Amino acid sequence: MAIKQLNPFTRAVLMAKHAWAVFRAKETPRYVKLILGLGLVYIVSPWDIIPEWLPVIGVMDDLTLAALLIAWANSFRVEGDE
């Protein structure tokens, strides 16, 4: 089944799993791993450009960064991809 035919939640989970596989793959360049790792640290860090206590907009910077990092990681192929 093509990934575009899945519901949005299932598609997001599959993309996140692929991003994790890209991070763990030996053939992934170090700069990619560094950017993904720093992005994850920023997302879970209590220090943000826009603080979380601001309604809606405070969380949006984290969600936007997560979406961008996952989409970027999905542009990379890892061993075992079809």
N, C-alpha and C positions, 0 to 999 in steps of 0.2 A: 504494500500500500504506500502510495506517495505521501510524503509528510504534509503536503499542502491540503490533503483531503481530511486530515485529522482535526478534531476540535481544538480551539485555541489553547486550552490548558494542557492537553496531551502534547501538543506541538511545542509549547514552552518547556515542558519537562524534558522532552527528547533533545531539544536544543541545548538546555543546560547540561544534560548528560554528555553531549558531544563536546561542549566547552570544557568540561572536566577531563574528558579523554584527550583533548588537545593539550591541556595543561600538563597531563601526566606522560604524554608521548615523548619518547627519547628523541625523535626526529624534529620536534618543535624547537625553533630557535629560542635562545635564551631571552632575547628581547621581548618575545611574545609572552613567555612565561612571566617575565618581570612585570609587564603591563597588566596582565590578567591578575597577578598576585597583588600588585599595588592597588588595582581597582577594587578587589575584594576587601582589602584592608580599609580602604576609604569607605566602602559601603557599610561595613560593620563598625567602623570607628564612631565614637560619640562626637568627634569634631568634624563639622561639615562647613561647607561654604554657606549653605542655607540651613539654619538649625531646625531640628525636628519639631520643636514646640510651635513653629508657625503652621497653622492648619493647612492641610493639603500640600501646599507648595514646599514645605519642609521635607516631606518624604519624596516628592517628585524628583529631586536631584539624584537621590540614591536609586530610585527605580529606573530613571532614564539612563544613568551610567550602567546599571546592570544589564538593561536591554541592549545598549550599544556594545558592551563587552561580549555578551553572548552572541549577538549577530556577527561581530567581527571574528570571534573564535570559530564560528560556523563557516567562515570562508576558507578555513584551513582544512586540509585532508589529513587524516591519521591512518596508520596501517590498520587494515580491517574494514575500511569504508568501502561501500559498493561503488 
